C-alpha cells in the first residue's frame, strides 16, 4: 500500500500564511488599543486628577499639558468623547472612568480609584470613602 501525500498548491500555502498573518495582525492591533487605553487613563489621572471634566475641556487642557497632548493627539472633542465612552466603566491601571452627568456641552466625566477586593475578586469604588 502506498500512501498518497496531499500536495497543496503554492496558492493554497500562500492563502494559509496570509490567514495566519491576518490573525496575528488583529491580535497586535487589539493589544495596541489596550496599551493606548491604559496610556490615556494614566494621562487623565495625572492631568485632571479628582476633577470632573468634559471632552472639550480635555482638548483645551491638552494645549498646556504635554502628557495629555501626547495621548490625545489631534483628535477633536467629539472624537475624544467617543473614546471616553468606550473606556467608561472599564477598570484599568487602578482607575475607572465614570460618566457623572450631561450638560449642553456633552458628558461630564470623573475618574475614581479602584481596589481589587481579594475575597470576592471584584473591584470596588474607593471614591465614596
C-alpha positions, 0 to 999 in steps of 0.5 A: 500500500502506498500512501498518497501525500496531499500536495497543496498548491503554492496558492493554497500555502500562500492563502494559509500564511496570509490567514495566519498573518491576518490573525496575528495582525488583529491580535497586535492591533487589539493589544495596541488599543489596550496599551493606548487605553491604559496610556490615556487613563494614566494621562487623565489621572495625572492631568485632571486628577479628582476633577470632573471634566468634559471632552472639550475641556480635555482638548483645551487642557491638552494645549498646556499639558504635554502628557495629555497632548501626547495621548490625545493627539489631534483628535477633536472633542467629539472624537475624544468623547467617543473614546471616553465612552468606550473606556467608561466603566472599564477598570484599568491601571487602578482607575475607572472612568465614570460618566457623572452627568450631561450638560449642553456641552456633552458628558461630564466625566470623573475618574475614581480609584479602584481596589481589587477586593481579594475575597470576592475578586471584584473591584470596588469604588474607593471614591465614596470613602 
